[in-house]
């Protein structure tokens, strides 16, 4: 793609990066075939190629964003299926992230949009606030029909029927390996996940320590910054990311780390990009080091001696989170691990398409999200599985209420197959069957 940025414009590192990405695009349109919003809406401007044209025009001309351009960019899921499909290596993620930051700085949204985005940015990354909000949503559920805004109804509907008890395993501490030590790893416990589902981190710690990992929950680590990053709120997202970098760098100095384990793939995609986010900052080298250590939990488990067999005879439908298969290009590890544990692994049709969760997308674009959710549930349901496994809390929340079968994290099944408790979501009473916290 030909671009016409001025030398002065290219002095801005973000603009220079956008220019590189735009020039890589050859207009082939392969991305439209795998873009979920184009599949649903059929509008070229709601495809990656269409958005690239809009972004190019906006950035080149330093144009004030208009409602039409903002609307099309807002409707992007950032599922990154286009990056998997693109034969030219167009790094769409960096381009759309820059466009969102540009819009956030220059465009005044309608009051209702500003209010919603402000609320989400100040609740979701903070587990205690999020828990209180979930309680409020649970109380408001019987009155959701009266809400005038579909986005408010979506927020209420997202709240789980059972709000899990707080897990002390999320506090900063060290967990000793239960077998000869092979690795020392830091576990990212996240933010929203700590409010929505505490079973995932508990199962991850049990599984890793059982396989010979010393697991550290670092003091000062928290939200990865993805939720605000995808809203274009760079100041807030970079503050969260910087806190993580400093916390994990302190652990490297204290005892060394072989990996930073992340069991929420949306967070993993962001942490692996810290090196790019801070490439021109005072912590560039630290950020680069942290990104190099960041691993999805499946990447770590694939190199450990996971026992074969042990699983109950069960048909597991594997849902591939976009942030894992497209954002991190991890496609086979979770399926390989589940099969090694003894589960029968099934894969739905169109597994490359998004379920519609995409961070806060299901709250801000509920109509499109609902259509994508229905498509995904139909393909998963056609497999007639006993359980659905996924590697991202957002996907689990999106699919769980209407799947008809339990939706659990991959590590919960692997933990169960290797001696841990049955995943609570598969039990009759998911609250009372919470696993006992690990002794330390």
N, C-alpha and C positions, 0 to 999 in steps of 0.2 A: 504494500500500500504506500502510495506517495504521500509524504507529509510536508508541511511548509511552516514548521516552527522556526522562529527567529533565533539567532545566536543568543540574544538576551533571554528568551524564554528557556532555552536549553541549559542556562546556568542553574536553573532549579533542578536538583537531582530527581525529584518526582516526575517532572515534566520530561526530563531526559530519558527516564525509564519508560514512561508512556510512549515516547517516540520510538524507542527500540521495539516495543511490543507491537505498535501499530504498523511499523515497517515490515514486520514478519508476516503479517496477514496477507494472503494472496486472493482473498474474496471467493474461495472455492465453495463455501456454503456447506461443507461436510458437517459443520457444527449444528446446523439446523435439524439434522436427522436425529440427534440425541438430546436436543434441548427440551426439557419438560414443558416450559412455558410456551414454546412454539407449538409443541404437540397439542396443548390444551387450547391456545388462543388463535393459532394460525396467522399471527401477524409478524411480518418480517422484522419489525422493530422490537418485537419481543423474542428475538433470537439473538445469539451472541454476535452474529455478523451485523445485524441491525443496530444493536447497542454500540458496537465498535464505531460505526459511522457517526452515531449521535455523540459519543464521547470525543471522537476526533474533532468534530465541528466545534464542540463546546470548548475544548482545551486550546485548540489552535487559535480560535478567535477570542479567547479569554472572555467568552460570552457568559452573561448572567444566565444561570440555569432557568429554564421555563418549566411550567407544570407538565407539559407533554414529555419532555426529556426525562424529568425526574420520575414521572410515572413509569416509564419503560424500564429505567434502571432500578427503581424500587421493586419491580416485578421479577427481577433476576433473583434466583434462589441461591446463587453462588454454589451450586452443586458441583460445578467444574467438570461435568460430563463433556463439555466442549473441549477441554484441555486433553482429555483422553482421546477424543476423536481427531483432533486437529493434526494434519500431516505436516504442518509447518512449525510446530512448537510455539504457537502464540500463547504467551503467559497471561491469559485472560484474568486470572485472579488478581495479579498486581494492578492491572489496568482498571478493573471495576472498583477495587478498593480505593485507588487514587481518585476515581470519579466520584465516589461517595464522600470522600473527605472534601473534595472541591465543592460539592453540592451543599454539604453541611455548613461550610464556611460562608457560602454566598447566597443560599436560597432560603427565603422565609416561608416555611410551611404553614398551612392552615393551623389554627389554634389546636384543634382536636388531634392532629398529627403530632404537633410539638409536645402536647401534654402526654400522649401515649408513649412516645419515645423517651421522654424525660422519666416517666414512671418506670418503664422497663429497665432503663439504664441504672436506676437507683434502687431497684429491687432484686432483679434476677442475679446479679453477681455477688449478692450478699446473703448467705444462707439463712441467717436469723430473720432478716427482713422478708426473705422469700417465704419462709415457713409461716410467718404471720399473715402474709398475703394469701397463701394457700388456705389458711384457716378462714380468712374472710371470704374467699371464693367459695369455699365449701358451704358456708352459711348462706351465701347469696344464690346458690345453685337453684333453689326452688323458684326464684324470682327472675331467672335469666331471660325468660320469654319476654319480659317487659323492658329489657334493655334496648335502647334505640339504635345502638351501634353494634354491628356484627362482630367487631373486634373485641368489644367488651364481653359479648357472649362467648367468644372463643377463649378468652382468658379464664372465664369461669368454668367452661367445659374442660379446660386443661387440668384443673386441679384434681389430683387423685382422690379416690374415695377414702383411702387410708393414708394419713400423713405419717411416715415412718418415725420411730423414735430417734433421737439424736444418737449417733454412734461416737463413742469416745475414741475409736480407732482413727478418727480423722484429726485428732489433736497431734501437735508436734511430738514425735517420739521415735524410738527405734524398736524394731521387731527382729528378734534373733532368728537365724535360720534353724529349721528343724532337721536338717540334714547337713552333711559336710558343706561348708560355705563355698559357693561358686562365684557369686557376684555380690556387690554392694550397690543397691539401687535406691533412688528416691522415687516415691510414689506421688504423683500429682493427684490430690484428692478432689480438686475442682471446686465449684461453687454451687450451681443449680443442682448438681447430682447429690450433694450432701443434704439437700432439702427434699428432693424427690424420691431418691432410692439409695438408702445406706447399705443395702445388701451387696452392691457392686464392689465397693472398696473393701468391705469385710472379706468377700470371697477372693478378691485379688491378693490381699495380704496373706490369707491362709494358703492359697495356691503357691505363691512365690516362696514363702518361707518353707513350705513342704518340699519344694524342689531345690532348696539350698541357697536361697537369696536372703541376704540381710536387707531389710526394708526400712527406709527412713522416711518419715513425714517431716519435711523441713519446716522450721519455724519461719514465718513470714511469707510462705508461698500460698497463693490463693487462686482467684479467677485468672484464667489465661489471657483475658482481654478480648476474646473473640466476639462476645455479644455486643460490646460497644464499638469494636473495630468495624464490624459489618454495618453499623449505623453511620459510619464516617466520623465518629467521635474520637479522633486520634489522641487528643490530650488524655482522655480517660483510659483508653485502651493501652496506650503506651505506659501510663503510670502503673497499671496492673501488671503488664509484662515486665517492666523494670523491676518491680518488687520480686517477681519470681526469679528473674535472672540473678539478682543479688542473693536471694535465699539459697538457691541451688549452688551458686558459686561458693558460698560460705561452706556448704557441705562438701564440695570438692576439696576445699582447703583443709577441712577438718579431718576427713577420712577417705577422700577419693570417691568417685562414683563411676560405675561401669555403664550405667544407663539411667535416664529419667523415664520412668514408666508411666504411660498415659493410657487410661482405659476409657476415655471418651474421645472418639476419633475427631470430632470437631475441634476439640482443644489441641489434639495432636497436630493437626494441620497448621494451626496457628503457631504453636511453640516451635515447630520445625521451620517456621518462617521468621523467627526472631532475628536471625542473622541478617536477613534482608531489611526488616523493619528498623533495625538500629545500625545499619551499615555506615551511616555518616555521623554517629554519635560518639560520646565519650566512653561508651561501654561496648563498642563494636566487637572487640575481641572476645569479651565475656559472652555476648549474645551469640556469636558464631560458635563458641564452644558449647553452649547450652543447646543450640539447635542440633549440633552434631551428636549430642548424647540422647536427644529425645527419641523415644521408641514407643510405638504402639505396643500394648501388652502382648499381642500375638507375635510381634517380632522377637520379643524376649523369650517367650515360651517355646517358640519353634526351635530355639537353640539349647533348650534344657531337656533333660531326659523325662519327658512326660510319659508315664506308664501307659502301655497299650491295653486296650480293653477296659473292663471295669464299669462301663456305663450300662444302665438299664436299657433293654431293647426299646428303642424309641426313634420315631421319625422326626428329625429336626429340620425345619425349613430355615435356611440361612438367609437373612436379609442383609444385603451389603450396603452399609451406610455410604453415602456419596463422599463424605470427607475421608473415608478410608480407601475406597476403591479408586476414586478420582483424585482427591486431594493428596493422598499419600501413596497412591499406586500399589496398595496392598490388597490383593485380590484372592490369593489362594491360602494364605496362612490360617485364617480362622477355620476354613473348611477342612484343611489338612489336620488341624489339631482335634477338631470334633470327631473326624473319622478315626483318628488314631486312638481316641478315647473309647471308641466302640459305638458311637451313634451313627445312624443312617442319615446322611446329609442330603437334603433336597434343595434345589435352587429354582426360584420362580422364573417365569418368562419375563423378559424385559427387565432383568435385574439391574441394568445400568441406570434405570430411571428413578428419580427421586420420589420419596414417600410424601414430600410436602412439608416436612418439619423444618429443616434448614434454620436452626437457631431460633430466632423470633419470627420467622416468616409466617408460621401458622397462626401467629397472633396479629400480625400486621397485614397479611394478605389471606384472610380465612377462606374466601371463596375458591381461589385457585388451589390453595392447600387442600381443601376438602376434596376437590376433584382428583388430585394426585393421590391422596390417601385412599380414595375409593378404588382407583386403579390398582394400587399396590396391594390392598387387602384382597382384591379379586384374584390376583395372580398367586398370592400366598395361600389363599383359601382353596384354590384349585388343587393344591398339593395334598390336602387333607392331612396336615402334620399333627403331631402330638404337642409340639411346642415350636415357637419361633425364637431364633437366636439372633441377636444383633450386637454391634459393638459401639453403640452410641446412645446415650440417654434420651436425646431428643427424638430419635426414631422410635425408641421403646415407648415413650409417652404418646407419640402420635398414633401408633398402631395398637397399643395395649387395650384400650377401652373397648374396641370394636372387633378385635381379631377373632374372638370366639375360642381361642386357646391361649395359654399363658405366653407372654413375651418376656424373655429373660436375656441377660447379658451372656455372651459366650463364655466368659470366665466363670460364671455361676455353674454352668453345666460341666465345665472342666473340673472345677473344684469338687462338685458332687461325685463325678466319676473317679476321682482320686482320693476319696475318703472324707470329703466335707459333707455338710448337711444338704438335704434337698433344697433347691431354690425356694424361698418362701412364697414367691408368686405362683408356684405350682402346688402349694398346699391349700387346704380348705380355708384356713384362717391365717392369712399372710401377716397379720400383726403379731399374734401370739407366737408364731413360729419363727420369729426373728432369731438368727443364730446368736449364741452367747458370745459376747466380745472376747477377743483373744487375750489371754493372760500375757503380761509382759514384765 
